[in-house]
Amino acid sequence: MTGEVVPSSDQSGCHEAYLPSPCVQNHAANLAFLPDGTLTCVWFGGTMEGMGDISVYMSRLAPGGRRWTDPEKMSDDPAKSEQNPLIFAAPDGRIWLLFTSQTSGNQDGAVVKRRISEDGGKTFGATEVLCDIPGTFVRQPIIVNAAGDWLLPVFRCIGEAGRRWTGDVDRAAVLISRDEGRTWTMQEVPDSIGAVHMNLVAADGDAMIAFYRNRFATHVLRSQSSDAGHTWTAPEAVDLPNNNSSIQAIRMKNGAIAMVYNHSNASMSEARRHSLYDEIEGDGEELGGAAEAVASGRPAVWGVPRAPLSLAFSTDDGRTFPRRIDLDTGDGYCLSNNSKDSLNREFSYPSIVEDAEGRLHVAYTYFRRAIKYVRLDPSWLESAG
């Protein structure tokens, strides 16, 4: 895979590339622009999610460029699976790289780490722990509200006594910093069991909206804040299905909300697997690693196909999404994370950004073998679907 951005063979106004990588498995892309206009993509790669060789990688696409750079390895702890990276261009010009760090499939023991660049993203400093509360996970970008507070949406992977982490009682929270990232406080989202991957979108004034992945594979969830993201209403379902896989949404320059997601849920398929990490044996660590282990009342649903990969639009602040376009279609088989033997066929974990010309840039997992990138011109968006 050369990383060259080329026109799609059958869609005018659409360009695509497969990012170069040395890894057999590649997953969980996140896109972000640097101040100089460079588009970055970060993801994790290795042999299989949860293994100690899983590390964070970053590739770049220069302004006007036609080829993604060879990836840089951004983390390298051989004892930890380092996952779910994101890039944040801070108002002070520093560039933050955030990611999670865990042992094996024990997400309830994960912590959040960071590296900071002082030169616009060219080089990054030493790895530090940002949040050491066990089971804290990131996926979505930091948002800065009108008051200058930094809002980092997180989800809490909560363990149950005597069991390996399953996701049954995960819930949402926001890490808030009022001092440009030096200190953080955690504000939990009420009644949010099963709501993860909280994705913040600005609305009018101090209003904000959040969208969530749903551990129970029913619908995308939505909640609201009227105080600039400090407190939130309980998540409620919107009219998009969710298969317990990641979503991402942005506010476009025209005011609409664009969301990339899998148009699939548990009611559409009987495919199931025991857990996300059922192919990784336990490593002997104490089970139920989070301090506040609780009993579950409803099991998380895993294995629902991760396809199609769709793009939907809302003009009513995310209450409804009447327009939908499928970006990639297939059977979405995800009963295995195995990339070495090409068993997985999912399109998942999408990321989306908009540039100054109104083009949408999307990156996502392609069969867990590659990160696929597509650029959608405004003309394509007007004619598609």
Secondary structure, DSSP 8 states (H G I E B T S, - for coil): ---B-EE-SS-TTEEEEE---S-SEEEEEEEEE-TTS-EEEEEEEESSTTSTT-EEEEEEE-TT-SB----EE----TTSEEEEEEEEE-TTS-EEEEEEEESTT-GGG-EEEEEEESSTTSS----EEEE-STTEEE-S--EE-TTS-EEEEEEE----TTS---STT-EEEEEEESSTTSS-EEEE-TT-TTEEEEEEEE-STT-EEEEEEETTSSEEEEEEESSTTSS----EEEEEE--SS--EEEE-TTS-EEEEEES--GGG----BS-TTTTS---S--SS-STT----SS---B------EEEEEESSTTS---EEEEEE-S----S---TTTT----EEEEEEEE-TTS-EEEEEEETTTEEEEEEE-HHHHHH--
